[in-house]
Amino acid sequence: MAFPLAMENSGSDSAMRVLIWGIVLLGGIGVLIVWGLSNAYPTPV
């Protein structure tokens, strides 16, 4: 009875870790795109 509960908890923890990694990766890609665009098209000062 404790085994399926442990498996479910492990699966939930894994899903949360995947979600966090997805957010981190998407955020990092977004930052790179914004940085690249800001450098590709510099605003004249």
C-alpha positions as CSV (number, residue, x, y, z in Angstrom):
1,M,0.0,0.0,0.0
2,A,2.9,2.3,0.7
3,F,4.6,1.5,-2.6
4,P,2.0,3.0,-5.0
5,L,1.9,6.1,-2.7
6,A,5.7,6.4,-2.9
7,M,5.5,6.0,-6.7
8,E,2.8,8.7,-7.0
9,N,4.8,11.1,-4.8
10,S,7.9,10.4,-6.8
11,G,6.0,11.0,-10.1
12,S,4.6,14.3,-8.8
13,D,8.1,15.4,-7.7
14,S,9.5,14.5,-11.1
15,A,6.7,16.4,-12.9
16,M,7.4,19.5,-10.7
17,R,11.1,19.3,-11.5
18,V,10.4,19.0,-15.2
19,L,8.0,22.0,-15.0
20,I,10.7,24.1,-13.1
21,W,13.4,23.2,-15.7
22,G,11.0,24.0,-18.5
23,I,10.4,27.5,-17.1
24,V,14.1,28.0,-16.5
25,L,15.0,27.0,-20.0
26,L,12.2,29.0,-21.6
27,G,13.2,32.0,-19.5
28,G,16.9,31.7,-20.5
29,I,16.0,31.4,-24.2
30,G,13.7,34.5,-23.9
31,V,16.5,36.5,-22.3
32,L,19.0,35.5,-25.0
33,I,16.5,36.5,-27.7
34,V,15.8,39.9,-26.1
35,W,19.5,40.5,-25.6
36,G,20.3,39.5,-29.2
37,L,17.6,41.8,-30.6
38,S,18.6,44.7,-28.4
39,N,22.2,44.3,-29.7
40,A,21.2,43.7,-33.3
41,Y,19.1,46.9,-33.4
42,P,20.9,49.4,-31.2
43,T,18.9,52.5,-30.5
44,P,20.7,55.7,-31.6
45,V,21.7,57.9,-28.7
